Amino acid sequence: MSELPGIVVNGASGRMGRMLVKLVQENPGARLVGAIEREGHEWIGQDLGIAMGGTEVGVTVTDDPLEAMSKGQAVIDFTAPVATVPLAEIAAQARAVHVIGTTGLDEDDLARLEAAARHATIIRAGNMSFGVNLLTKLTRMVAEALDTDFDIEVVEAHHKHKVDAPSGTALMLGEAAAEGRGVRLADVEDRARDGITGERETGHIGFSAIRGGDIVGEHDVIFAGPGERIVLRHVATDRALFGRGAVKAALWGVGQKPGNYDMMDVLGL
């Protein structure tokens, strides 16, 4: 049992954190060896199982990431940029695999992650599901096959508690479409339309975001051409699929060389 890869969960008290804890515990190929929370959190110093309302699991919640990661080989992180970026630098010190599902990262954040990846294995994806990564690959292929007579729109829907828009998955799909067309997304993206906007610019990639209820995640990539539309769609009905993908990524990353990876690498797409 002790030879199994050890996994640490960052943000263990959150909705995704609690799910990740359970998924790691249920995975026969992994061990849960650490749980991290922010300084001052009421769970610090408690046994994780007790803090979650169950029985003891032998893992004490800590606010010291380096201490937690010294016990394992990987950390899974679905928190916020302000927590994820510094953690990447600590994970690099610990030579731990850092699986990142955090969204809302800006260019400065990504530059710091790039620097950390020189010394550690970072696996980052806006979405950890097999279906979405397959959709990403298909989006790139379709965008490459069609010319700019087909306008590209990415429409995404999520629950009312999501704090960033467009979603990380929507941006991942937009990047794939831009790569298929051989352009930079930053040069052709339209993230919001309001008021008298004028006609749509040829070659641009548009984004629309819907927020409401308990929608887990829905993403459509629309290729709208003269007289026809092609719609690629993915609907998630269970948040656990993201967690299962993250655990799979953590186990895959153990033993990989330092560098930046994504779920395409993990899934062999």
Rosetta blueprint (number, residue, H / E / L):
1 M L
2 S L
3 E L
4 L L
5 P L
6 G E
7 I E
8 V E
9 V E
10 N E
11 G L
12 A L
13 S L
14 G L
15 R H
16 M H
17 G H
18 R H
19 M H
20 L H
21 V H
22 K H
23 L H
24 V H
25 Q H
26 E H
27 N L
28 P L
29 G L
30 A L
31 R E
32 L E
33 V E
34 G E
35 A E
36 I E
37 E L
38 R L
39 E L
40 G L
41 H L
42 E L
43 W L
44 I L
45 G L
46 Q L
47 D E
48 L H
49 G H
50 I H
51 A H
52 M L
53 G L
54 G L
55 T L
56 E L
57 V L
58 G L
59 V L
60 T E
61 V E
62 T E
63 D L
64 D L
65 P H
66 L H
67 E H
68 A H
69 M H
70 S L
71 K L
72 G L
73 Q L
74 A E
75 V E
76 I E
77 D E
78 F L
79 T L
80 A L
81 P H
82 V H
83 A H
84 T H
85 V H
86 P H
87 L H
88 A H
89 E H
90 I H
91 A H
92 A H
93 Q H
94 A H
95 R L
96 A L
97 V E
98 H E
99 V E
100 I E
101 G L
102 T L
103 T L
104 G L
105 L L
106 D L
107 E H
108 D H
109 D H
110 L H
111 A H
112 R H
113 L H
114 E H
115 A H
116 A H
117 A L
118 R L
119 H L
120 A L
121 T E
122 I E
123 I E
124 R E
125 A L
126 G L
127 N L
128 M L
129 S L
130 F H
131 G H
132 V H
133 N H
134 L H
135 L H
136 T H
137 K H
138 L H
139 T H
140 R H
141 M H
142 V H
143 A H
144 E H
145 A H
146 L L
147 D L
148 T L
149 D L
150 F L
151 D E
152 I E
153 E E
154 V E
155 V E
156 E E
157 A E
158 H E
159 H L
160 K L
161 H L
162 K L
163 V L
164 D L
165 A L
166 P L
167 S L
168 G H
169 T H
170 A H
171 L H
172 M H
173 L H
174 G H
175 E H
176 A H
177 A H
178 A H
179 E H
180 G H
181 R H
182 G L
183 V L
184 R L
185 L H
186 A H
187 D H
188 V H
189 E E
190 D E
191 R L
192 A L
193 R L
194 D L
195 G L
196 I L
197 T L
198 G L
199 E L
200 R L
201 E L
202 T L
203 G L
204 H L
205 I E
206 G E
207 F E
208 S E
209 A E
210 I E
211 R E
212 G L
213 G L
214 D L
215 I L
216 V L
217 G E
218 E E
219 H E
220 D E
221 V E
222 I E
223 F E
224 A E
225 G E
226 P L
227 G L
228 E E
229 R E
230 I E
231 V E
232 L E
233 R E
234 H E
235 V E
236 A E
237 T L
238 D L
239 R L
240 A H
241 L H
242 F H
243 G H
244 R H
245 G H
246 A H
247 V H
248 K H
249 A H
250 A H
251 L H
252 W H
253 G H
254 V L
255 G L
256 Q L
257 K L
258 P L
259 G E
260 N E
261 Y E
262 D L
263 M H
264 M H
265 D H
266 V H
267 L H
268 G L
269 L L
